[in-house]
Amino acid sequence: MNIGSKIKDLRKASRMSQTDLGKLVHVSQQTITAWENNKAEPASSAIIKLAEVFNVTTDYLLGRPEKGNSNYTDEDLEEALDRAHSFSGKPLSDHDRKVAKDVLRSLFQD
């Protein structure tokens, strides 16, 4: 998965608009669109901000292997999602749960 897809998946899982994300990382909505469509790549300072906003590592965003070894299984992931019925007080739809599951699965891939 490329950085644009990761940004888009993380943004959607966070129920954030492109405009909202742009405000948090100090870029325009058009810049977020360009990143998500792989028309441009974020600068290193923006990657650091994105990692902070989404609570992920810069290595994850850049597609680098994470340090450490994950022993999480699909069953662990399902249990965590079963317990997470909402995010920020909003109910999670089946689609949102699938996006979250895909994002989490990519975080824990070896």
Contacts in CASP RR format, 6 or more apart in sequence:
PFRMAT RR
TARGET T0000
AUTHOR 0000-0000-0000
METHOD contacts of the structure
MODEL  1
MNIGSKIKDLRKASRMSQTDLGKLVHVSQQTITAWENNKAEPASSAIIKL
AEVFNVTTDYLLGRPEKGNSNYTDEDLEEALDRAHSFSGKPLSDHDRKVA
KDVLRSLFQD
1 9 0 8 1.000
1 63 0 8 1.000
1 106 0 8 1.000
2 38 0 8 1.000
3 35 0 8 1.000
3 38 0 8 1.000
3 41 0 8 1.000
3 42 0 8 1.000
3 47 0 8 1.000
3 61 0 8 1.000
3 62 0 8 1.000
3 63 0 8 1.000
4 35 0 8 1.000
4 36 0 8 1.000
4 37 0 8 1.000
4 38 0 8 1.000
5 36 0 8 1.000
5 38 0 8 1.000
6 60 0 8 1.000
6 61 0 8 1.000
6 63 0 8 1.000
6 106 0 8 1.000
7 21 0 8 1.000
7 32 0 8 1.000
7 35 0 8 1.000
7 36 0 8 1.000
7 42 0 8 1.000
7 50 0 8 1.000
7 61 0 8 1.000
8 36 0 8 1.000
9 99 0 8 1.000
9 102 0 8 1.000
9 103 0 8 1.000
10 50 0 8 1.000
10 54 0 8 1.000
10 56 0 8 1.000
10 103 0 8 1.000
11 17 0 8 1.000
11 18 0 8 1.000
11 21 0 8 1.000
11 32 0 8 1.000
11 36 0 8 1.000
11 54 0 8 1.000
12 96 0 8 1.000
12 99 0 8 1.000
13 96 0 8 1.000
13 99 0 8 1.000
13 100 0 8 1.000
13 103 0 8 1.000
14 53 0 8 1.000
14 54 0 8 1.000
14 87 0 8 1.000
15 87 0 8 1.000
15 88 0 8 1.000
15 90 0 8 1.000
15 96 0 8 1.000
16 24 0 8 1.000
17 29 0 8 1.000
18 29 0 8 1.000
18 32 0 8 1.000
18 33 0 8 1.000
18 36 0 8 1.000
19 29 0 8 1.000
19 32 0 8 1.000
21 32 0 8 1.000
21 53 0 8 1.000
22 28 0 8 1.000
22 29 0 8 1.000
22 31 0 8 1.000
22 32 0 8 1.000
24 49 0 8 1.000
24 53 0 8 1.000
25 42 0 8 1.000
25 46 0 8 1.000
25 49 0 8 1.000
25 50 0 8 1.000
25 53 0 8 1.000
26 49 0 8 1.000
27 42 0 8 1.000
27 46 0 8 1.000
31 40 0 8 1.000
33 39 0 8 1.000
34 40 0 8 1.000
35 41 0 8 1.000
35 42 0 8 1.000
42 50 0 8 1.000
47 58 0 8 1.000
47 61 0 8 1.000
47 62 0 8 1.000
48 58 0 8 1.000
50 61 0 8 1.000
51 57 0 8 1.000
51 58 0 8 1.000
51 60 0 8 1.000
51 61 0 8 1.000
56 107 0 8 1.000
57 66 0 8 1.000
59 65 0 8 1.000
59 66 0 8 1.000
59 67 0 8 1.000
60 66 0 8 1.000
60 106 0 8 1.000
60 107 0 8 1.000
65 110 0 8 1.000
66 107 0 8 1.000
69 110 0 8 1.000
70 108 0 8 1.000
70 109 0 8 1.000
70 110 0 8 1.000
72 108 0 8 1.000
74 105 0 8 1.000
77 101 0 8 1.000
77 104 0 8 1.000
77 105 0 8 1.000
77 108 0 8 1.000
78 101 0 8 1.000
80 104 0 8 1.000
81 97 0 8 1.000
81 100 0 8 1.000
81 101 0 8 1.000
81 104 0 8 1.000
84 92 0 8 1.000
84 97 0 8 1.000
84 100 0 8 1.000
85 91 0 8 1.000
85 92 0 8 1.000
86 92 0 8 1.000
87 96 0 8 1.000
87 100 0 8 1.000
92 100 0 8 1.000
END
